[in-house]
């Protein structure tokens, strides 16, 4: 049987990162980024827009990132791809089949 949903070409190694509160040893906590999950992904640029803010040109690029299904991925995480960082906007589980995830993200 042929899967109707294409996995694409999962050739980019990415890492999902999450913020964790760590005790500072003096009764307080410090937020720190920690690796959550590393996997292979397909990354497609979807759109780009320019925004002039405070007399500076700022470019926002939106990407679709596809991975094999993994439970626990949330919009509170970020994605690292080399030196690039993506903020997750939404996560879609196509046909709710737990085969893959399509993630819409903006590049920081």
N, C-alpha and C positions, 0 to 999 in steps of 0.2 A: 504494500500500500504506500502511495506517495503522500508525504505530509503536505497539506495544502499551504502551510505557513513556511516560507523559506527561512532557514536559519541564517542565510547570508554567508558571508565569508568571515568567520570569527578568527581574525588574525591580529587583533590589537590586544595586548596584555594590559589590563586595567586593575586598579585597586579601589575598592570601596572603603571609605574612611568614616569613622563616627567620632563624635565628641564624648569623652568619658571624664567623669569627675574623679580625681585622684586626691587622696588625703595629703595635705602638705606637712603632716606631722605636728602641727600646732593647733589642731582643732578646726582648721579651715579646709577648703577644697580648692583645687586648681583644675580647670578644664584643659584637657589635652586631646589632641587628635590621635586615634589609634587605628591600625589596620583592622578591617572587619572581614574582608573577603577579596581574594585575587582570582581573576578568571580571564578568559579570552572573550573578546567582543568584536562586533562590527560597529563602526562609527560612520554616520553620514551627516554632513552639514545639511540642515533643512532650510534655514533662512539667516539673514543677517540684516541688521539695521544700524544706522548711525544716529546718534543722539548728541546734540550740542547741549552741554550742561556746564555752567560756570565758565563759559567761554572756552571750553575744551571739547574736542571731538572725542566721543566715546563710542566704541564699536561693540555691539552685542551680537554674538553668533549663537544660534540655536542648533542643537544636534539631536539626532535620534541614535541611541546606543542600544544594541540588541545583545543579550546574553542568554545562555541556557538558564532555565528556571532556577531560582534560588529563593527560598523563603527567608523572610527577615529583612529584605532590602526595603528601606523607607526613604521618604522625601527629606528626612533630616540628615541624610548622609551626603557626602561629596564623593566624586570620582576623580582619581588621579590617573592620568595617561601621560607618562613621561613627566615633563615639567608643566604640563597643562592641568588645570583643575576645572571640573564641571560641577555646577550646582543642580541637583535633581529638582525638576519642576513637577513631573508626574511619572507614574509607573503604570504600564498596561500589561495585563496578562491576557494575550490574544486568545479569544474563544474560551477563556477560563479553563484551559487544558493543562496548565502547569508544565508546559514544554519549554517556553522561553518567556523573557520579559522584554518589552520595548520601553525604553526610558527616554523621556524628553528632558533635555538638560540645556542649561546655558553655560557658556564658558566664562570663567571669571577673568 
